[in-house]
Amino acid sequence: MLKQTFVIVALTVQVAYAQTKQKIVATDLTRIKQVGGIQVAPNGQQAIYTLTTIEPNPDQRDEYEYKTHLYVTDLKPGTAKALTRGAESVRGAVWSPDGKSLAFARTVRGKSQIFVMPLDGGEAWQLTNSQYGASNPRWSPDGSKIVFSTGVTFAQMLADSVLNPGKRTPAWSLEKPGFTSNDYIKPDKKTKPNPDGSLAEIRAYLNKDVEDKKAKVINRLNFQGEFTTEPDMSFTHLYVTDVRDGALAKALTHGFYSFQGATWMPDGKNILAVTDRDTLQHPDRENANAIIALPIDGSGRRTVLLEEKGRSYSAPELSPDGRLLAFLTSPSEGVNFGQLGVATLNGLSVTGKDLVTFDRAAGGLKWVSATTTSGKSKKATTLLLYFTAPSNGGVPLYRLDPATKQISQLTDFESGVTGFDASGEKVVFAKTEVANPSELFVADAVAKNAQKLTTHNDWVDGKLLSKPEKRIYKNSLGQSVEYWIMKPAALAGGQAAGEQKYPLLLQMHGGPTAMWGPGEASMWHELQYFCAQGYGVVYANPRGSGGYGIAFQRANIKDWGTGPAEDVLAAATDAAKENWVDTSRQVITGGSYAGYLTAWIVGHDNRFKAAFAQRGVYELTTFMGEANAWRLVPNYFAYPWVAGAQAILDANSPYTFVDKIKTPLLIKHGENDLRTGVSQSEMLYKSLKILGRPVEYVRMPGATHELSRTGNVRQRIDRILRIYEFFERYVGHGATGLTQK
C-alpha cells in the first residue's frame, strides 16, 4: 500500500511539474540557435565556434534574417564570449598555427573576403580584395600565408589572362551544335551587332541579347541550379597570399576546371586539392574526382595522388606529420556513399592505400596526434582519425586506429554530433538531442565525461517535450526497419490518456537516402510542434534510407513506392495500436522524395483523412527533364529510352495512380525550386482538380527546395502552420471537412 501511494504521489508531482511547462509554438523556430564551425586552438586550451541565430529584420516588419557570428570559449562552462557582431555574418573561421590570430570570411560590398583578427586586441582587418570574392581560408604551417578559394564565372574565365593564360577556350567541347571547335565564343570587337546585317553581325546581335539578359542559350547538361537556370558554368580556383596588409594574392590553379578541399602539406610548399579526373571532358559529364598535389609557386603542375576511372576521391585529410592521407571514395555513378580509406605518403608519392571496413557514410574527417604511455612511463605519439557518420537514428562520433584498422563508436545513437574538433586529449563537439537542439560540449579523448559548455538554447528547459520511443519492424526483405513513436505533449508530460483520443501523424523523410531519429537536427522543432498541438507522431527509416549500410540504402532500387510504403505503413499501423490514438484521425506528410511517397501512399491506401505532399516528385519521366536532381532517375531506375525502363518508371510514378487519390491533399512547392521542379506539383494538382478531388495548392514565391530547413523564415513558419491548419480541417475537434468516399 505504501509503495502504491508513493507511485501515485510521484506521478502527481510529475504531472504538476509538466503543467508548469509551456508547449512548443510555431515561432519557437526563431529561438533555435545552431552551434557549428568548431576549431580547437593549437594549444588545446580554447576553441572557437560559430552560432547561427534568427533575428528580426529591422527594415522589414514580420521578416527575419539569419546571422552567424564567432565565439570563443576557454573550454569551461560559462566562458563563451562573442568575438564578432553586427550585420555581416562570419564563415569558415580558422586558427593561425601560433594561436594568436583567426582568419575568416565576411561579405564586403556583396562579395566574400578574408579577414584576419588578432586575439591580443584590435579589430579584424581585411586581407583580400579579390574581384571574384574569397572564402575557405587555410593557414600555411608557418602561419605566413593563407590559401583561399574563389568562384569565377565562365565569362570571367575567358577574359582573365592569369587564370586562363592566352585567354583560350576550354580544351573540352562546349557542345554547341554546328560548331566543331570552341572558337565561336571568342569576342570579335570589330563586328557590330546588327539584326539586319550579315550573319556575323546577326550573331553579334544575338550575343548582345544574351549579355543583356534578353535570352539564355543553353548547351550544357547541368543547366539547372537551385533556383534558376544556369546556362554558363562557374569554376572554383585557389589563390595564395602572404598574411600582411597590402599583399597581392597569387593564383595557384588555372583553366576551366574546379579545385576544392585545399589542405596544406607539412612542407608548406604544396597543397592537396580535389579536382576533375578527366581534364579533356566537359565538367558536366565528368562525375569522377581525383586528389592531387599542387605547388604553391603558381606553376599549376599537378601530381596525382589518388584517381581511378569510374571512381571519385574526395575529403582529403592529411595527418599532422604528412605521413597518412585519409579520404573518401565511391563509384562515380549509382547509389553509393563515400567509403573511408587511408593512404600512406612518402612526400608526393602514395606508397600504400587501404579501404577501411565501415558500412556507414563517414564525414568530417579529423586526424589527432595522441600521446600514449606504456612500459616504464615511455611516451609515444599515436595518430588517430576522428569522424562522424549517420547511423541508426543518430550521428555518432567514431575513431579509427589506422594501425589496427579498428573503429570505435564514441557516442550514442540517441543524439547527433553536428560538428566537432579534437586536440590531444580533448574532443569539443556540438550535439543535438531531444532535450536540446544544439549546444557545445567538451569531453575526453573517447568522448566520455562530457561537460556542457554553453546554454544558448536554455529556453528549451521551460518547454514540454515529447521523447520518441524506438521500435523495430522486420520487413518483407528480412531487414530491420527502425521507427519512433512520439506521444502528444500532454501525454508525454505524464497526463493519463483517459478517454481522450488523439490524431496520429505519419512523418516521412526525403532523400531517399536521408535518415531521421533522435539525433537528426532538422526536424527537432517540427516534430515537437505537432506533439504540442495534440498529435501523436510516428516516423521511420524505410528501405533506401541512409544510416544502415549500403545494402539497406540500395534496397529501393527500382522500387521507390511499394517497398518503402510497406515499411512506413507498418510503423503507422503499430503506432495506431497505442491506446491514445484515434485510428479514424490519421494524417500523413513528407517532403521531396517523401512528397513522392505521400502521393504514392494516398494513391494506394485510404486510411489517412488528409495528406500534405511537399516539394515532391510525382512523375519520374518528366522529373528527368525539369530537375537538377535528375540523375536519381538513371541511378535508381534507368534512362527512359532504355528497353523496358518506361514501364518501370510508370509503375513507380505516383501520377500513374492519380485517379485513385481520394484523400484530401495539400500540395506545396517553392516557386524557384529546381531540384524537383514545380511542374511536378502543377501536374498533380491540375489532374486532381479535373477529377474533382479535394486538393489545394500552395506556391511559395522565391522559395527553393530548402524551404523547410533554411529559406525565408516567415515562409518556414507559414509552412508549418499551413500543415497544421489543413489537417485540422479533417481531424481537428469539430472538423467539418469531407473525408474520402
C-alpha positions in Angstrom: 0.0 0.0 0.0 2.9 2.3 0.9 4.6 1.6 -2.5 1.3 2.3 -4.4 0.9 5.6 -2.5 4.4 6.6 -3.4 3.8 5.8 -7.1 0.6 7.9 -7.1 2.4 10.8 -5.4 5.3 10.6 -7.8 3.0 10.6 -10.8 1.1 13.6 -9.3 4.3 15.5 -8.9 5.4 14.7 -12.4 2.1 15.9 -13.9 2.1 19.0 -11.8 5.7 19.7 -12.9 4.8 19.2 -16.6 1.8 21.5 -16.3 4.2 24.4 -15.3 6.0 24.0 -18.7 4.9 25.6 -21.9 4.3 23.8 -25.2 6.4 24.4 -28.3 4.8 27.0 -30.6 5.4 27.8 -34.2 7.6 30.9 -33.6 9.9 29.0 -31.3 11.6 28.2 -34.6 13.1 31.6 -34.4 14.6 30.9 -31.0 16.7 27.9 -32.0 20.4 28.7 -32.1 22.8 26.4 -34.0 26.4 25.8 -32.9 28.9 24.9 -35.7 32.3 25.7 -37.1 34.2 24.3 -34.2 38.0 24.7 -34.1 40.2 23.9 -31.1 43.1 26.2 -30.5 46.7 24.9 -31.3 47.4 24.9 -27.5 44.2 22.9 -26.8 43.0 25.3 -24.2 40.4 27.2 -26.2 38.0 26.7 -29.0 36.2 28.9 -31.4 32.8 28.2 -32.9 30.0 29.9 -34.8 26.5 30.5 -33.6 23.7 30.9 -36.2 20.6 32.7 -35.0 17.4 34.0 -36.5 17.0 37.7 -35.8 14.1 40.2 -36.6 14.8 42.2 -39.8 14.9 45.8 -38.6 13.9 47.1 -42.0 11.0 44.7 -42.8 8.2 44.0 -40.4 7.5 40.3 -39.7 10.6 39.3 -41.6 13.8 37.7 -40.2 17.5 37.3 -41.0 20.0 34.6 -40.4 23.1 35.8 -38.5 26.3 33.7 -37.9 28.9 35.1 -35.5 32.1 33.9 -34.0 32.5 32.8 -30.3 35.5 31.7 -28.2 35.4 29.5 -25.1 38.1 28.6 -22.6 36.6 25.1 -22.6 34.9 25.7 -19.2 31.2 26.2 -18.7 30.1 29.8 -19.0 33.3 31.1 -20.5 32.0 31.6 -24.1 32.0 35.1 -25.4 31.2 36.7 -28.8 34.2 37.8 -31.0 32.1 39.3 -33.8 28.8 41.0 -34.1 26.9 43.3 -36.5 25.1 42.9 -39.8 27.6 40.8 -41.6 27.9 37.1 -40.8 31.2 35.2 -40.4 32.1 31.9 -42.2 34.9 29.4 -42.2 37.0 30.7 -39.2 40.4 29.0 -38.6 43.2 29.5 -36.0 46.6 30.6 -37.1 49.3 28.0 -36.2 50.6 30.1 -33.3 47.0 30.6 -31.9 47.4 34.4 -31.9 45.1 35.2 -34.8 42.0 34.0 -36.6 41.1 34.1 -40.3 37.5 34.0 -41.6 35.3 35.1 -44.4 32.9 38.0 -44.3 30.9 39.8 -47.0 32.1 43.2 -48.2 30.1 45.1 -50.8 28.4 42.0 -51.9 31.5 39.7 -52.1 33.0 37.4 -49.6 36.6 38.4 -48.5 39.1 37.1 -46.0 39.7 38.9 -42.7 42.3 38.4 -40.1 41.5 39.0 -36.4 44.4 39.4 -33.9 43.4 37.9 -30.5 45.6 40.2 -28.4 43.3 43.2 -29.2 42.3 45.3 -32.2 39.7 45.0 -34.9 39.7 42.3 -37.6 41.4 43.7 -40.8 40.6 42.8 -44.4 43.3 40.7 -46.0 41.9 40.1 -49.5 40.1 42.3 -52.0 39.5 39.7 -54.7 37.3 40.8 -57.6 35.8 37.3 -57.5 35.4 37.1 -53.8 37.4 34.9 -51.3 36.4 32.1 -48.9 37.6 29.0 -47.1 40.9 30.3 -45.7 43.6 27.8 -44.7 46.8 28.9 -42.9 50.2 27.6 -44.0 52.1 25.6 -41.4 54.3 28.5 -40.5 51.4 31.0 -40.5 52.9 33.3 -43.1 50.4 32.5 -45.9 46.8 31.7 -46.5 45.3 29.7 -49.3 41.7 30.6 -50.2 39.1 29.7 -52.8 37.2 31.9 -55.2 34.3 31.5 -57.6 34.8 32.5 -61.3 32.1 32.6 -64.0 32.7 31.2 -67.5 32.7 34.8 -68.9 35.2 35.9 -66.4 37.5 33.0 -67.2 37.5 33.9 -70.9 38.7 37.4 -70.0 41.2 36.5 -67.2 44.8 36.2 -68.5 46.0 34.9 -65.2 43.5 32.0 -64.6 43.3 31.5 -68.3 46.7 32.3 -69.9 46.3 33.3 -73.5 42.6 33.7 -72.9 42.0 30.4 -74.6 38.7 28.5 -74.8 38.3 25.2 -73.0 40.1 22.1 -74.1 36.8 20.2 -73.8 33.9 20.8 -76.2 31.2 23.3 -75.3 28.9 21.0 -77.3 27.3 23.8 -79.4 25.6 22.2 -82.4 27.0 23.1 -85.8 30.4 24.1 -84.5 33.4 21.8 -84.5 35.5 23.9 -82.2 35.0 26.5 -79.4 36.4 29.4 -81.4 32.9 30.9 -81.9 32.9 32.2 -78.3 36.0 34.4 -78.8 34.9 38.0 -78.7 35.1 39.9 -82.1 35.1 43.6 -81.2 35.2 44.6 -84.9 31.8 43.1 -85.7 29.0 45.4 -84.6 25.6 43.9 -83.5 23.1 44.4 -86.3 19.8 42.5 -86.6 19.6 43.3 -90.3 23.2 42.8 -91.2 25.5 39.9 -92.2 25.5 36.5 -90.4 28.4 37.6 -88.3 26.5 40.8 -87.3 23.4 38.8 -86.5 25.4 36.6 -84.3 26.9 39.6 -82.6 23.4 40.9 -82.1 22.2 37.6 -80.5 25.3 37.5 -78.2 24.4 41.1 -77.1 20.9 39.9 -76.2 22.4 37.2 -74.0 24.7 39.8 -72.3 21.7 42.0 -71.7 19.7 39.1 -70.3 17.1 39.0 -73.0 17.8 35.4 -73.8 19.5 32.3 -72.2 21.3 30.0 -74.6 21.7 26.5 -73.1 24.2 23.9 -74.4 25.3 22.3 -71.1 23.9 19.2 -69.5 23.6 20.5 -65.9 21.9 23.8 -66.6 19.6 23.9 -63.6 20.7 25.4 -60.3 18.7 25.5 -57.1 16.6 28.5 -58.0 17.3 29.5 -61.6 18.7 28.1 -64.8 22.4 28.5 -65.3 23.5 28.3 -68.9 27.0 29.3 -68.0 29.0 27.3 -65.5 31.4 28.6 -62.9 34.7 27.4 -61.5 36.4 27.3 -58.1 40.0 28.3 -58.1 42.7 28.5 -55.4 44.9 31.5 -54.5 47.6 32.0 -52.0 48.5 35.3 -50.3 51.0 36.5 -47.7 49.4 37.4 -44.4 50.2 41.1 -44.4 48.4 44.3 -45.3 48.5 45.1 -49.0 49.7 41.6 -50.1 48.8 40.6 -53.6 47.2 37.1 -54.0 48.7 34.7 -56.5 46.6 32.2 -58.5 47.6 28.6 -57.8 45.2 26.9 -60.2 44.3 27.7 -63.8 42.0 26.6 -66.6 38.4 25.6 -67.0 38.2 23.2 -64.0 37.4 23.5 -60.3 39.6 22.8 -57.3 38.2 22.3 -53.8 39.2 20.9 -50.4 42.5 22.7 -50.2 44.8 21.3 -47.5 48.4 22.3 -46.8 51.1 19.7 -46.7 53.6 19.9 -43.8 56.4 21.2 -46.0 54.5 24.4 -46.7 55.4 24.1 -50.4 52.5 22.1 -51.6 48.7 21.8 -51.1 46.3 19.0 -51.7 43.0 19.6 -53.6 40.2 17.7 -55.3 39.5 18.3 -59.0 38.0 16.7 -62.1 39.7 13.5 -63.0 39.4 13.9 -66.8 40.5 17.4 -67.9 39.5 16.8 -71.5 35.9 16.1 -70.8 33.1 18.6 -70.2 32.8 19.1 -66.4 29.1 18.3 -66.5 29.9 14.9 -67.9 32.9 14.1 -65.6 31.5 12.7 -62.4 34.8 11.3 -61.1 37.2 13.4 -59.0 40.9 12.9 -58.2 43.0 14.1 -55.2 46.1 16.0 -56.4 49.0 17.9 -55.0 49.9 21.4 -56.3 53.0 23.5 -55.6 52.4 27.0 -54.2 54.7 28.5 -56.8 51.7 29.0 -59.1 53.1 26.8 -61.9 49.9 24.7 -61.8 51.8 21.4 -62.0 49.7 18.5 -60.9 50.9 15.4 -59.0 48.0 12.9 -59.0 47.8 11.1 -55.7 44.6 9.2 -55.9 42.5 8.6 -59.0 40.7 5.7 -60.7 38.4 5.5 -63.7 34.8 5.3 -62.6 35.5 6.4 -59.0 35.5 9.6 -57.1 38.0 10.6 -54.4 37.2 13.4 -52.0 37.6 14.9 -48.5 41.4 14.7 -48.3 42.6 15.0 -44.7 46.4 14.9 -44.1 47.9 13.7 -40.8 50.0 16.3 -38.9 53.2 14.5 -39.9 52.1 14.3 -43.6 52.5 10.5 -43.5 48.9 9.4 -43.7 46.1 10.7 -46.0 42.5 9.9 -45.1 40.0 10.2 -47.9 36.5 9.1 -49.1 35.9 7.2 -52.3 32.9 5.8 -54.1 31.8 4.7 -57.6 31.0 7.9 -59.6 27.6 6.6 -60.7 24.8 4.7 -59.0 23.5 4.6 -55.4 26.5 4.9 -53.1 28.2 6.7 -50.3 31.8 7.5 -49.7 33.9 4.7 -48.3 36.6 5.6 -45.8 40.2 5.0 -46.9 43.7 5.7 -45.6 46.8 6.1 -47.9 50.4 6.2 -46.9 52.5 9.0 -48.4 56.2 9.4 -48.9 56.4 13.1 -49.9 54.2 13.4 -53.0 54.1 9.6 -53.7 51.4 7.2 -52.5 53.1 4.1 -51.2 50.0 2.3 -50.0 46.3 2.6 -50.0 43.7 0.7 -47.8 40.0 0.9 -47.7 38.5 0.6 -44.2 35.7 -1.8 -43.4 32.9 0.5 -42.2 29.4 0.3 -43.6 28.3 3.8 -43.0 28.8 7.2 -44.7 31.7 8.8 -42.8 32.3 12.6 -42.8 34.1 15.4 -41.1 37.5 13.5 -41.0 40.0 14.9 -38.5 43.5 13.5 -37.6 44.7 13.8 -34.0 48.1 13.2 -32.5 47.5 11.4 -29.2 50.2 10.7 -26.6 50.1 7.3 -25.0 52.1 5.9 -22.1 53.5 2.4 -22.0 56.1 0.4 -20.1 58.1 2.4 -17.6 56.2 5.6 -18.5 57.6 5.7 -22.0 55.5 8.1 -24.1 54.6 7.5 -27.7 52.6 9.5 -30.3 49.8 7.8 -32.0 47.8 9.1 -34.9 44.0 8.6 -34.6 41.3 9.6 -37.1 38.0 11.0 -35.8 34.9 11.3 -37.9 31.1 11.2 -37.7 28.6 9.1 -39.6 24.7 9.0 -39.6 23.7 5.7 -38.1 20.6 4.1 -36.6 18.8 7.4 -36.0 21.8 9.3 -34.5 25.0 10.8 -35.7 27.7 9.3 -33.5 31.4 10.3 -33.3 33.8 7.5 -34.3 37.5 7.0 -34.0 39.8 4.9 -36.3 43.2 3.5 -35.2 45.0 3.2 -38.6 47.5 0.7 -37.2 44.8 -1.9 -36.5 42.1 -0.6 -38.8 39.7 -0.8 -35.8 36.9 1.7 -35.5 35.4 2.6 -32.1 32.0 4.3 -31.7 32.4 7.0 -29.1 28.9 8.5 -28.8 25.4 7.1 -28.9 22.5 6.7 -31.4 20.2 8.9 -29.3 22.0 12.2 -30.2 23.7 13.7 -33.2 27.2 15.2 -33.3 26.7 18.1 -35.7 30.2 19.4 -35.7 33.5 18.7 -33.8 37.2 19.2 -33.4 39.7 17.2 -31.4 43.2 18.0 -30.0 45.3 15.9 -27.8 43.1 14.5 -25.0 40.1 16.6 -25.7 37.1 16.4 -28.1 34.9 19.5 -28.5 31.6 18.9 -30.2 28.2 20.3 -30.9 25.3 18.0 -30.2 21.6 17.8 -30.9 19.3 15.7 -28.8 15.6 15.6 -27.9 16.3 17.7 -24.8 18.1 20.5 -26.6 18.5 21.3 -30.4 22.2 22.5 -30.2 24.8 23.1 -27.5 28.6 22.9 -27.3 30.3 20.2 -25.2 33.9 19.2 -24.2 34.9 15.6 -23.3 38.0 13.4 -23.0 39.6 11.7 -26.0 37.0 9.0 -26.1 34.1 11.5 -25.7 33.4 10.5 -22.1 32.9 12.7 -19.1 31.3 15.3 -21.3 30.7 18.8 -19.9 28.1 21.2 -21.5 29.9 24.5 -22.2 27.0 26.6 -23.4 23.4 27.4 -22.7 22.4 29.0 -26.0 19.1 27.1 -26.1 18.3 27.1 -22.3 14.8 28.4 -23.2 14.0 24.8 -24.0 14.2 24.0 -20.3 10.8 25.6 -19.9 9.2 23.6 -22.7 7.2 20.4 -22.5 8.9 18.0 -24.9 7.9 14.6 -26.2 10.5 11.9 -26.3 10.5 9.4 -29.2 10.2 5.7 -28.4 12.2 3.4 -30.7 10.8 0.2 -32.2 11.8 -2.2 -34.9 9.9 -3.9 -37.7 11.1 -6.8 -39.8 10.1 -6.1 -43.4 9.4 -8.4 -46.3 13.1 -8.4 -47.3 14.1 -9.5 -43.8 15.5 -6.1 -43.0 15.1 -4.4 -39.6 13.4 -1.1 -40.1 13.7 1.3 -37.1 10.9 3.7 -36.3 10.0 6.0 -33.5 6.6 7.0 -31.9 6.1 10.3 -30.1 3.2 10.9 -27.8 1.2 14.1 -27.8 2.9 16.6 -25.5 0.2 16.4 -22.8 0.7 12.6 -22.5 4.5 13.0 -22.7 4.2 15.2 -19.6 2.6 12.4 -17.6 -1.1 13.1 -18.1 -3.1 9.9 -18.4 -4.8 9.3 -21.7 -8.1 8.5 -20.1 -11.0 8.6 -22.6 -9.4 11.2 -24.8 -8.0 10.1 -28.2 -5.5 11.9 -30.3 -4.8 12.1 -34.1 -1.8 10.4 -35.4 0.6 12.0 -37.9 2.9 9.8 -40.1 6.0 11.9 -41.0 8.4 10.7 -43.7 11.9 11.8 -44.7 13.2 12.6 -48.2 16.4 11.8 -50.0 15.6 9.0 -50.3 18.9 8.4 -48.5 18.2 10.8 -45.6 17.8 9.3 -42.1 15.7 10.5 -39.2 16.0 9.8 -35.5 16.6 11.4 -32.1 20.0 12.7 -33.3 18.7 14.4 -36.5 18.6 18.1 -36.1 16.5 19.5 -38.9 13.2 18.1 -37.7 13.6 19.0 -34.0 11.1 21.9 -34.0 8.5 20.4 -36.4 8.1 17.1 -34.6 7.8 18.8 -31.2 5.4 21.4 -32.6 2.9 18.7 -33.8 3.2 16.9 -30.5 2.4 20.2 -28.7 -0.6 20.6 -30.9 -2.1 17.3 -29.7 -0.8 15.0 -32.4 1.0 11.7 -31.9 3.8 11.4 -34.4 5.4 8.3 -36.0 8.4 8.3 -38.3 10.5 5.6 -39.8 13.7 4.9 -41.8 12.3 2.7 -44.6 14.5 0.7 -47.0 16.6 3.1 -49.0 17.4 5.3 -46.0 20.9 6.2 -45.1 22.5 5.2 -41.8 22.0 1.4 -42.1 24.7 0.4 -44.6 25.0 0.2 -48.4 22.7 -2.9 -48.8 19.9 -1.2 -47.0 20.4 2.0 -48.9 20.2 0.2 -52.2 17.1 -1.8 -51.2 14.8 0.6 -53.0 16.5 0.5 -56.4 13.6 0.1 -59.0 11.2 0.3 -56.1 10.5 3.7 -54.7 6.9 3.1 -53.9 5.8 -0.4 -52.9 8.6 -1.4 -50.6 9.3 1.8 -48.7 5.5 2.3 -48.4 5.3 -1.1 -46.7 7.9 0.0 -44.2 6.4 3.3 -43.2 2.8 2.0 -43.1 3.9 -0.9 -40.9 5.2 1.8 -38.5 2.0 3.7 -38.7 -0.1 0.5 -38.1 1.9 -0.3 -35.0 1.6 3.3 -33.7 -2.1 3.2 -34.3 -2.4 0.4 -31.7 -1.5 2.8 -28.9 -4.4 3.3 -26.6 -4.3 7.1 -27.0 -4.7 7.0 -30.8 -7.9 7.8 -32.6 -7.5 5.5 -35.6 -10.2 7.4 -37.5 -7.9 10.6 -37.4 -4.7 9.7 -39.2 -2.8 12.1 -41.4 0.4 11.9 -43.5 3.1 14.2 -44.8 6.6 14.3 -46.3 8.8 16.4 -48.5 11.0 15.9 -51.6 11.2 12.1 -52.0 8.8 11.8 -49.1 6.4 14.1 -51.1 6.6 11.4 -53.7 5.9 8.8 -51.1 3.0 10.8 -49.7 1.3 10.9 -53.1 2.1 7.2 -53.7 0.6 6.1 -50.4 -2.7 8.0 -50.8 -3.0 6.5 -54.3 -2.8 3.1 -52.8 -4.1 3.3 -49.2 -7.2 5.1 -47.9 -6.6 5.2 -44.1 -5.5 8.8 -44.0 -8.0 11.6 -43.6 -5.7 14.2 -45.0 -2.3 14.4 -46.6 0.3 17.1 -47.3 2.8 16.5 -50.2 5.7 18.9 -50.1 8.1 19.8 -53.0 7.7 16.3 -54.3 8.3 14.2 -57.5 5.2 12.6 -58.9 6.1 11.6 -62.5 9.6 10.1 -63.0 10.0 10.6 -66.7 9.3 14.3 -66.6 11.4 14.5 -63.5 14.4 13.7 -65.8 13.8 16.9 -67.7 12.9 19.6 -65.1 15.1 18.9 -62.1 18.7 19.3 -61.1 18.4 16.0 -59.2 17.6 14.2 -62.5 20.4 11.7 -62.0 18.3 10.0 -59.4 16.3 8.5 -62.4 19.2 6.6 -64.1 20.8 5.8 -60.7 17.7 4.1 -59.3 15.9 3.0 -62.5 17.3 3.6 -66.0 17.1 6.2 -68.7 13.5 6.2 -70.1 14.7 5.2 -73.6 16.4 2.0 -72.3 14.4 -1.1 -73.3 11.8 -1.9 -70.6 12.6 1.2 -68.5 9.5 3.2 -69.3 7.2 0.5 -67.8 9.2 0.5 -64.6 9.2 4.3 -64.4 5.4 4.4 -65.0 4.8 1.7 -62.4 6.8 3.7 -59.8 5.2 7.1 -60.6 2.5 8.3 -58.2 1.0 10.2 -61.2 0.1 6.8 -62.8 -2.4 6.3 -59.9 -3.7 9.9 -59.7 -7.3 8.8 -60.4 -7.1 6.6 -57.3 -6.2 9.5 -55.0 -9.3 10.5 -53.0 -7.6 11.6 -49.8 -7.8 15.4 -49.3 -4.4 16.7 -50.4 -2.5 19.9 -49.8 0.4 20.3 -52.3 3.3 22.7 -51.7 6.2 23.8 -53.8 8.7 26.6 -53.8 8.3 28.9 -56.8 12.0 28.7 -57.6 12.6 25.0 -56.7 14.6 23.5 -59.5 15.7 20.4 -57.5 12.4 18.7 -58.1 10.7 21.2 -60.4 7.3 22.9 -60.0 5.7 21.2 -63.0 5.6 18.0 -60.9 3.2 19.6 -58.4 1.3 21.5 -61.1 0.5 18.4 -63.0 -0.6 16.5 -59.9 -2.8 19.5 -58.7 -4.3 20.1 -62.1 -5.2 16.5 -62.6 -6.8 16.1 -59.2 -8.7 19.3 -59.8 -10.1 18.0 -63.1 -11.1 14.8 -61.3 -13.0 16.8 -58.7 -10.9 15.7 -55.7 -10.4 17.8 -52.6 -7.0 19.4 -53.3 -5.3 22.7 -52.6 -2.0 24.0 -54.0 0.4 26.4 -52.3 3.3 28.0 -54.1 5.9 29.9 -52.1 7.3 32.9 -54.0 11.0 32.9 -54.2 11.4 29.7 -52.3 13.8 26.9 -53.3 13.9 23.3 -52.3 15.5 24.0 -48.9 12.5 25.9 -47.5 11.8 23.6 -44.6 15.5 23.8 -43.4 16.7 27.3 -44.4 15.0 29.8 -46.7 12.8 32.7 -45.7 11.9 32.3 -42.0 8.4 33.7 -42.4 7.7 31.2 -45.1 9.1 28.4 -42.9 6.6 29.4 -40.2 3.8 29.7 -42.8 4.6 26.2 -44.0 4.3 24.5 -40.6 1.1 26.4 -39.7 -0.4 25.6 -43.1 0.2 21.9 -42.5 -1.5 22.1 -39.1 -4.4 24.2 -40.4 -5.1 21.8 -43.3 -5.0 18.7 -41.0 -7.3 20.4 -38.5 -10.0 20.8 -41.2 -10.3 17.0 -41.3 -9.1 15.6 -38.0 -9.4 18.5 -35.5 -12.2 18.6 -32.9 -15.3 19.8 -34.7 -13.7 19.2 -38.1 -16.2 19.7 -40.9 -14.1 18.7 -43.9 -15.3 15.9 -46.1 -13.4 12.6 -45.9 -12.7 10.4 -48.8 -15.5 8.3 -50.2 
